[in-house]
């Protein structure tokens, strides 16, 4: 059994997950699920990347703290990932005590190795905003190839790397102004001291050939550039302990987040971090996009090597996603957020489509909507699910044959392809694996067509033949479901329910099942409705236009301070809203909770004998004697919550920022306890 630790690049906590991000996380999740099916011990570790100027800028714009922002984004990210069936063993944050601990440890190792130097550098400063500009907040002309509108760290046309100050005609994306150059003290890591090690490691087979060849250029003529590892304050991040006023650049602590998140998992599971990040018995696999390979294959291994951590066993690198041959575009509606996709389409569709496009090579993949519809409908519904839907219903009363029938060698062929399909999964060549699976499906469907179980069922004398045909067809379907399980876990679950088992082991595909009941067939997958794709794209486009449109001016001249302090939550559907049962209630008793600083104990009547005990954090704004007899609005179907002072059986609704500014919402005259609100 192999022991494997797997990571994906950490999503930045400044925005939602979109379908471009999902290329990487689905690619990784498929590989991890495959490893677990093979019986290997495999952890999938991830976290939110939470530091940097971008987080501060957004938090200031929304009138809240950086901590509140990253907490909300972590919840949203994890919800979206779960919606697509992406399962992490631990999902942490770079803004954690665990990550800070390893930042200190690795930093001290770099200091001890005398790899850190200090010098003043010229840096772009936005006079209008009063901040030094991070790479992502500068756009300009590449100083190497002359391509325009390039970011401040590397060119996406020629792949050259540079500092923001080297850009030609730089512009601040924060204010649209031309920044000025100011001097500031920075700390640098001299990775040139590991030149020979990095030159050998990058060519050792750990990287895809395309990436290894790309990196050769950095070792040919010039020394490796020193890595600018610090940023002057103000900056949201970890302050460097031996350089007050300076903070580790986000790219320093981002990959360290892999180790910090692993530490959280170890603490929760009684394991040692050394057994995962300092053991020769553990494989470490990184999945990243080609845009960050420079950092992950030069700076990161330099940090690990110096601090005595294990180097990655393999770095899997993928290309970018295009939609219909072009970059994702908000104006065309093809910049689709994961949450928006889930409103309209089955995540299994995207998991399968990406799998048919992902190979072990560093190449871009295109999402063509028409091909997306045709491939899912033809392959998954027409070839795979169809095997079960056309046969299971005919033997729900008899079950599978006592012995596996003679199928002319079909099952033997299916079983024998398992090792080859497994090799493709292992190599990350999912497109090859999907082709082989569909080739098998193309052999199974003619068997069903030729034997026509729908005709056999009409003749009572052919009941045994009918059972045998369906036994063969369902076993072939079961094998396909196992081979597709890393890509389509939901289909594997539904297929397992049909046979009364869990399809979670690769070797299950080697042996047919017989002499057992077959559950009533339940619908497993619908065809893709092209209209839903059009609606999704249109809504994405409209959202983009709404975000860019200027809001109308209110004639009431209401202040926007409250909304800035507490921005509107993420959009929900009307169905989600109706799950909340709001009711009018009367406060029939109110008492202080002496041990609690904020709580008042309320006894609420919903009418008749329906009485609820509720603890409300309104002590700073209301005296108990003011509350008795008052009508309020309560959440009546909230699960009871056990608190230190008792059980709270609901929640009353109030507004305001807190303290003395808490305002209970009351129904208008005529409302009575028990009435629904909404």
C-alpha positions, -999 to 999 in steps of 0.1 A, spaced: 0 0 0 14 34 -10 12 64 14 4 95 -7 -2 131 2 -19 152 -25 -24 189 -28 -40 214 -52 -29 250 -54 -46 270 -28 -76 291 -41 -72 328 -33 -98 341 -8 -106 371 -28 -133 357 -51 -156 328 -59 -147 294 -75 -154 294 -112 -153 267 -138 -117 275 -147 -106 268 -112 -125 235 -112 -102 221 -139 -75 217 -112 -96 205 -83 -116 180 -103 -84 167 -119 -70 162 -84 -101 148 -69 -103 122 -97 -67 111 -90 -72 109 -53 -104 89 -56 -86 65 -80 -58 60 -55 -82 52 -27 -100 27 -49 -67 10 -55 -63 5 -17 -36 32 -12 -36 55 18 -41 89 2 -47 123 18 -61 153 -1 -50 185 16 -60 220 7 -66 254 22 -75 290 13 -47 314 3 -57 343 25 -30 370 27 -20 400 5 -31 434 -5 -60 422 -25 -77 408 6 -72 441 24 -85 462 -5 -117 441 -8 -123 440 30 -119 478 32 -143 482 3 -169 460 20 -164 477 54 -153 446 73 -122 430 86 -99 407 66 -107 379 90 -145 382 84 -139 382 47 -117 351 45 -140 332 69 -169 339 45 -149 330 14 -137 298 30 -173 287 37 -183 296 1 -153 278 -14 -159 247 5 -196 247 -3 -189 250 -40 -162 223 -39 -186 200 -21 -213 207 -47 -189 192 -74 -181 162 -53 -146 173 -44 -136 157 -11 -107 171 10 -93 153 40 -85 187 54 -93 222 42 -75 249 62 -63 284 58 -29 301 54 -40 325 82 -36 298 109 -14 292 138 -2 260 122 9 278 90 26 305 110 46 279 130 60 264 98 67 298 83 89 305 113 106 271 110 114 274 73 124 311 76 149 302 103 163 275 81 168 300 53 185 324 77 207 296 91 218 287 56 227 324 50 203 325 20 185 357 30 199 391 21 184 426 26 185 456 3 166 486 -7 147 483 -40 126 506 -61 89 497 -59 58 511 -75 37 531 -51 1 542 -57 0 578 -44 -38 579 -46 -43 548 -25 -12 553 -3 1 517 -7 29 499 -24 15 479 -53 16 441 -53 23 424 -86 -14 417 -93 -23 454 -90 0 466 -117 -6 462 -155 17 474 -182 39 464 -212 62 434 -208 98 447 -208 110 415 -227 86 409 -256 66 442 -256 32 425 -250 7 450 -236 -16 447 -206 6 422 -187 6 417 -149 34 429 -126 53 396 -121 53 375 -153 42 378 -189 15 353 -201 28 357 -237 65 350 -234 66 336 -198 93 362 -188 95 370 -151 103 405 -138 95 430 -110 65 454 -113 90 483 -115 104 469 -147 71 471 -165 69 497 -193 41 523 -188 28 507 -156 -8 515 -144 -23 508 -109 -54 487 -112 -65 501 -79 -68 537 -90 -61 538 -127 -32 562 -120 4 560 -130 23 548 -99 56 564 -88 88 546 -78 97 547 -42 125 529 -23 117 503 4 136 477 23 131 442 11 144 407 20 155 383 -7 161 346 -8 192 336 -28 181 304 -45 211 306 -68 229 289 -39 209 258 -47 216 262 -85 230 227 -90 204 210 -69 175 228 -86 190 221 -121 191 184 -113 158 182 -95 138 199 -123 151 174 -148 147 143 -126 113 133 -140 93 149 -113 79 174 -137 61 169 -171 86 171 -200 71 204 -212 78 220 -179 112 205 -175 122 219 -209 108 253 -200 128 254 -168 161 245 -185 163 281 -198 167 294 -163 199 275 -157 218 282 -189 233 317 -190 225 337 -159 223 330 -121 189 323 -107 172 355 -96 169 363 -59 134 359 -47 118 390 -32 102 375 -1 89 405 19 65 434 16 65 466 37 34 473 58 6 480 58 0 444 46 -23 416 56 -2 387 64 24 374 89 50 399 102 86 387 98 99 381 133 134 394 127 124 423 104 96 443 122 74 463 98 80 438 70 57 409 61 62 377 43 50 380 7 19 359 1 38 335 -22 61 326 7 33 314 31 9 301 4 27 268 -3 36 265 34 -2 263 38 0 227 25 21 218 56 0 238 80 -32 222 67 -16 188 70 -7 196 106 -44 203 113 -53 169 99 -25 152 120 -37 169 152 -73 157 145 -62 122 137 -34 115 162 -6 114 136 28 131 133 36 156 106 71 141 102 54 109 89 40 129 60 64 157 52 97 142 63 94 105 55 108 86 26 78 63 28 54 91 17 48 103 -18 39 140 -22 20 150 -54 12 186 -63 -15 195 -88 -10 231 -102 -17 253 -132 11 262 -156 8 298 -146 24 291 -112 49 264 -121 78 288 -118 71 293 -80 63 256 -74 93 242 -92 121 266 -81 112 286 -50 91 260 -32 116 231 -36 144 255 -25 124 262 7 117 225 13 153 214 7 168 240 30 143 232 58 147 194 56 112 187 43 104 160 17 105 172 -20 75 166 -42 75 131 -58 55 145 -88 42 179 -99 12 175 -121 7 206 -143 -23 215 -164 -31 242 -189 -58 269 -190 -95 265 -197 -111 282 -227 -148 283 -236 -156 278 -272 -120 285 -282 -117 318 -263 -108 330 -229 -135 330 -203 -154 363 -206 -178 380 -182 -193 401 -211 -201 369 -231 -213 351 -200 -187 323 -202 -170 334 -170 -192 310 -150 -190 307 -113 -193 272 -98 -224 281 -78 -241 294 -109 -233 261 -127 -248 241 -99 -280 261 -101 -286 247 -136 -266 216 -143 -255 183 -128 -219 184 -116 -213 149 -131 -215 165 -165 -186 187 -159 -166 161 -141 -169 138 -171 -163 164 -198 -131 176 -181 -120 140 -177 -123 135 -215 -101 165 -221 -74 161 -194 -41 143 -203 -7 141 -187 5 169 -209 7 206 -201 -19 217 -225 -50 239 -225 -85 224 -227 -116 238 -243 -151 237 -231 -173 236 -262 -210 238 -252 -223 219 -281 -198 191 -277 -204 192 -240 -241 183 -246 -234 157 -272 -207 139 -253 -226 137 -220 -258 126 -236 -242 101 -260 -216 86 -236 -231 87 -202 -268 85 -208 -269 67 -242 -241 42 -236 -236 36 -199 -267 44 -179 -288 30 -208 -274 -5 -201 -290 -5 -166 -322 14 -175 -331 -11 -203 -325 -43 -183 -328 -39 -145 -366 -36 -146 -369 -70 -162 -353 -90 -134 -364 -70 -103 -385 -101 -93 -360 -128 -101 -326 -112 -94 -294 -121 -111 -287 -156 -124 -273 -181 -99 -242 -185 -121 -227 -161 -146 -239 -170 -181 -218 -175 -212 -214 -141 -227 -189 -150 -255 -160 -135 -235 -175 -100 -229 -169 -99 -192 -135 -113 -195 -126 -86 -220 -140 -59 -196 -120 -73 -167 -88 -75 -186 -89 -38 -195 -88 -28 -159 -51 -27 -155 -47 -5 -187 -74 19 -176 -57 21 -142 -24 29 -158 -41 58 -176 -56 71 -144 -22 68 -126 -5 88 -153 -32 115 -152 -42 107 -187 -79 107 -180 -89 113 -216 -73 79 -225 -90 62 -197 -124 76 -208 -118 65 -244 -111 29 -232 -142 29 -210 -164 40 -238 -149 14 -262 -161 -12 -237 -195 4 -235 -196 2 -273 -192 -36 -270 -219 -39 -243 -247 -21 -261 -248 -43 -292 -251 -73 -269 -283 -58 -254 -296 -48 -288 -290 -83 -303 -307 -101 -274 -336 -76 -271 -347 -83 -235 -379 -63 -241 -389 -90 -266 -378 -119 -244 -401 -108 -216 -431 -113 -238 -425 -151 -239 -428 -169 -205 -407 -198 -219 -378 -175 -223 -377 -163 -187 -343 -180 -180 -328 -165 -211 -342 -131 -201 -326 -134 -167 -292 -144 -182 -292 -116 -207 -300 -90 -180 -274 -106 -157 -247 -101 -184 -258 -65 -192 -260 -54 -156 -226 -69 -148 -211 -50 -178 -228 -19 -165 -214 -25 -130 -179 -28 -144 -182 4 -163 -195 22 -132 -164 10 -113 -140 22 -140 -159 55 -140 -161 58 -102 -132 83 -98 -148 106 -123 -185 99 -115 -188 90 -78 -225 98 -78 -231 73 -106 -211 47 -87 -232 53 -56 -264 48 -75 -251 18 -93 -240 3 -60 -275 8 -46 -288 -12 -75 -267 -42 -65 -268 -37 -27 -231 -29 -24 -206 -1 -23 -185 1 -55 -153 15 -38 -126 -10 -48 -110 -13 -82 -106 -51 -80 -144 -55 -78 -144 -51 -115 -126 -84 -119 -154 -106 -106 -191 -107 -118 -219 -107 -93 -246 -134 -94 -274 -149 -74 -285 -117 -57 -315 -94 -59 -315 -63 -80 -331 -32 -65 -358 -13 -83 -342 8 -109 -340 45 -100 -332 73 -125 -294 78 -125 -288 107 -149 -308 130 -171 -298 142 -205 -282 177 -207 -308 203 -216 -291 228 -240 -316 255 -229 -302 253 -193 -268 260 -206 -281 291 -225 -299 303 -194 -268 298 -173 -246 318 -198 -272 345 -200 -276 348 -162 -238 350 -159 -237 378 -185 -265 397 -168 -248 394 -135 -216 409 -150 -236 438 -165 -254 444 -132 -221 445 -113 -208 471 -137 -239 492 -139 -241 523 -117 -268 519 -90 -298 543 -91 -299 572 -66 -325 569 -39 -348 598 -33 -348 590 4 -311 596 6 -305 566 29 -269 561 40 -250 531 28 -230 527 60 -250 498 74 -247 479 41 -210 485 39 -205 473 74 -225 441 67 -227 433 30 -255 412 15 -250 375 17 -246 352 -12 -277 348 -34 -301 319 -26 -331 304 -45 -367 309 -35 -368 272 -25 -340 278 -1 -358 308 14 -390 289 20 -371 263 41 -369 290 68 -402 290 87 -407 325 101 -436 329 126 -452 356 147 -446 349 184 -454 366 217 -429 371 245 -448 358 276 -418 359 299 -383 376 298 -355 370 323 -320 380 327 -292 354 324 -268 367 352 -238 346 340 -242 358 303 -230 392 291 -253 395 261 -282 370 266 -318 374 277 -339 343 282 -373 346 264 -404 324 267 -422 326 234 -458 316 226 -468 306 191 -504 302 202 -521 275 222 -497 252 240 -468 258 216 -442 274 239 -405 279 230 -375 288 251 -351 311 233 -319 328 243 -314 362 225 -283 384 225 -302 416 231 -293 424 267 -274 455 258 -305 471 242 -335 458 261 -346 454 297 -365 422 303 -395 441 317 -398 460 284 -403 428 264 -431 409 280 -463 409 259 -445 421 228 -450 404 194 -418 394 175 -407 374 145 -390 341 152 -373 314 131 -395 285 143 -379 255 125 -343 261 136 -328 230 152 -325 233 190 -291 245 202 -276 233 235 -260 262 253 -242 266 286 -274 281 301 -299 257 286 -314 248 252 -324 275 228 -354 264 206 -353 291 179 -342 326 171 -359 360 171 -352 384 143 -335 418 149 -314 443 130 -285 466 138 -247 464 143 -249 454 179 -244 470 213 -272 493 221 -281 495 184 -302 463 183 -338 466 170 -363 439 173 -385 434 142 -422 435 151 -452 425 129 -478 452 121 -511 456 140 -534 427 135 -508 399 134 -513 371 159 -490 344 173 -485 314 150 -490 333 117 -464 326 91 -442 355 79 -433 356 42 
